Amino acid sequence: MWTPCQIRELEPGPARLYTRWVMQTQESLPERLVLAFRQTMLPCCLACASVLLTSAGISLRAATYNVAQRDPKASDDGPGTAERPWKSLTKAAETAGPGDIILIRGGLYRERVLVKTGGTAEKPIRFQAAPGAHVVLTGADRLTGWQRVERDSPVYRVHWPYRFITGSRHNAHPDDLHHRLIGRCEQVAIEGYLLHQVLETSQLAPGTFSVDLSNQVLQAWDPANRDLSKVFVEASARQEILRVEGSYVQVRGLRFRFAANMAQHGAVVLAGAHDLLEDCVIEAMNASGATFAGQDQIVRRCVFRDNGQLGFGANGAHRLLFTECRVENNNTKGFDRGWEAGGDKLVLCRDAILERSQFVRNRGNGIWFDIGNEHCTVRQCLIADNEDAGIFHEISFGLQAHDNVIVGNGFAETPGAWGAQAGIALSSSPDCVIERNLIIGNREGFNFREQARTTRRIGQRGEVPIWNHDELIRHNLIAFNRDAQVWGWFDVKDNRHWPAAMRTGPGIGNADNAPGNDGQKKPEKALMLEDLRLRFENNVYFAAPGQGWFEWGVRWGRHKSYASLSGFQADLAIDSGGCVTDPGFLDIVARDYRTSRAAMAPLAEVYPQGPVPGVILGVQPGTP
């Protein structure tokens, strides 16, 4: 058995220094060194101790710690018990180890929480709300010390020490004229309701505020003209609220709001492998609600709503499982929808799954895959009333979209969004399978969008060419879409989207010899529609009077409209087994997509399998 001296010799860095200091001086270490020990060596030392104690027949049990911000007995100097809880979540995050449970009682926690320590598959670290507790983590602090500005209007001023974005002409991100106000990070709320920011004090009006960064002054005007020293005013002061860097960390039952985060940065960040976010609400952030940047993470039964730019973003989140969630009314600040805004955006993710969730009323795309995603899945989701595309799959590979209800998307007048305002739009994204979706009542039903594009690949340097090819669109019901049920928006000069019989103009290499996804091969002969291998199989189409059927080509180039399925099939020869049938839905407005038994017979293969949240599916009872 090792002696204490031998164990001390094995202890590196802070742990060894801690042992020697205590033995030689019998005094406590400086706080910074103790913190370093806790964060870097304590987990290793505890693991070693666990092995030694287990071999001696002694077991270590995980602890349950309590945090109660409102309890008058709460103190971070206490033991974290039910009787003497901790005051802050920061204390809990610094202390918790594998298997520990942090039980959080109701309260408003104004702090940034950093979780560096991870758990294990058998012993995750759990941060969860106590039963029935209303727990809010906020990026805002209360503003006090208001003074009335000497003018007729009830405008008040207060000291403002924060500058969230530096090195920028407009103190904004993106740093351009369109975003010079939208891209700022300041937020002010009176009794929980956000005010509207203006750039100049001369623009102040009821319900607005402005910030003078040079003079460190914030001025605000209450919507009801009240004295701001007599009402509850808070302002976002932290750019992050929660960051989890450890693996196997679970967060359950918490609410997050009011971070001063800049665009493209989540207020809640999960960066560890196998982390879990469950039954949480993420709302009213300045920019993105959350960022998922670890592998094998699970997001379950969460709500992402009313965030300034995005509901959430994901980057490198391989095998993300996003299930039973609601992503609603995001991009409230009006970020450029063509840049990065709306429900969400996934980048360079492999095998991510979005399922059984609702993506509704977002100011931009409902679901956006952009840049080098591989083999992601969207299934059994309601994707409705988003201003741009329901699903926009851009310069990515191998989307599997099946058994979804996609309705009412794409009706915003977004500049440059041609081809990207459909129920589903594949933009330079090969090897996709789209099946058993109800694509109903969108601006356009199913779209291809094509340009000369390149993309990054996961784990590779540089970029490679990418374009639409080897696509399978089968067993879908595409109906009641306004401008077209199917539209091929090919903005390419090589005319690859026309078959050989309709070919005019120059071409580039064919599918075998064109620049491939490895970026190595060179063009040798003309690429034609036959080489793209775009297949529509056994879909059901329908258009009401005044609605479009099939469009091929961009409006500003060679283009042809087809008023019938037979014409589309005869000219392009990419649709087989398609038919025209009125689905006879019971009540589209109420999202009741049940049909009679007779009407279901030709729809059986195109109807979603399994439940979809927020809609009614199946056969109408009592019908023949």
KAGINOR-V708958 format. One record per residue. D_LAST is the distance of its C-alpha to the last C-alpha in whole Angstrom. Layout:
# KAGINOR-V708958
d_last = {D_LAST D_LAST}
This chain:
# KAGINOR-V708958
d_last = {81 82 84 83 86 84 80 82 83 79 78 78 78 78 77 81 82 81 82 86 86 85 87 90 90 88 86 83 82 81 77 76 77 76 72 73 73 70 68 70 71 70 67 69 71 69 67 71 71 68 69 72 71 69 71 73 71 70 66 66 63 61 61 59 61 60 60 60 62 62 64 67 68 67 69 69 72 70 69 65 64 62 66 67 64 65 65 63 60 63 65 62 61 65 65 62 62 59 57 58 56 57 55 55 56 54 56 57 59 60 61 60 60 60 59 61 61 58 57 56 53 54 55 54 55 53 53 51 51 52 49 48 51 50 52 53 55 56 58 59 62 64 66 69 72 71 73 73 74 76 74 73 69 68 68 69 70 71 72 70 71 68 67 64 64 68 69 67 68 65 65 61 59 58 62 61 61 57 57 61 59 55 57 59 59 60 58 59 57 58 56 53 53 54 56 56 59 61 64 67 68 68 64 64 62 60 58 60 62 64 66 70 70 74 75 73 71 68 67 64 63 61 58 60 63 64 67 66 68 67 63 61 61 61 61 59 62 61 59 58 56 56 56 56 58 58 55 53 53 50 50 47 46 49 48 50 51 54 56 58 57 57 54 53 54 52 53 52 53 52 54 54 52 50 50 47 46 43 42 44 44 46 47 49 51 53 52 49 48 49 50 49 51 51 50 47 46 43 42 39 38 40 40 42 42 44 47 49 48 46 44 45 47 47 50 50 48 47 44 43 40 39 36 34 36 36 38 38 40 43 46 47 50 49 50 50 46 47 50 48 46 43 41 42 44 45 48 49 47 45 42 41 38 36 33 30 32 32 34 34 36 39 42 41 39 37 38 41 42 46 49 48 45 44 41 39 36 33 30 27 29 28 31 30 33 36 38 39 36 34 35 39 40 43 46 45 43 40 38 34 32 28 25 26 25 27 27 30 33 36 37 40 43 45 48 47 44 43 40 40 37 34 31 33 36 38 42 44 43 42 40 37 34 31 27 24 24 23 25 24 26 30 33 32 30 32 35 38 42 45 49 52 51 53 52 54 52 52 56 57 60 60 56 55 53 49 46 43 42 40 37 34 31 27 24 24 21 24 23 24 28 31 33 32 29 32 36 38 41 44 48 50 52 52 49 47 44 44 44 47 46 46 49 52 54 56 54 55 54 51 49 52 55 54 55 53 52 55 57 59 58 59 58 59 56 53 50 47 43 43 45 43 40 38 34 31 28 25 24 21 23 22 25 24 27 30 29 31 30 33 36 39 42 44 45 48 49 47 43 41 37 35 32 30 29 30 34 34 33 36 38 38 36 35 31 30 26 25 22 21 18 16 15 13 14 14 18 20 23 22 21 18 16 13 10 6 5 6 9 10 11 14 15 15 19 20 18 21 22 23 23 24 26 26 22 19 17 14 10 9 9 7 4 0}
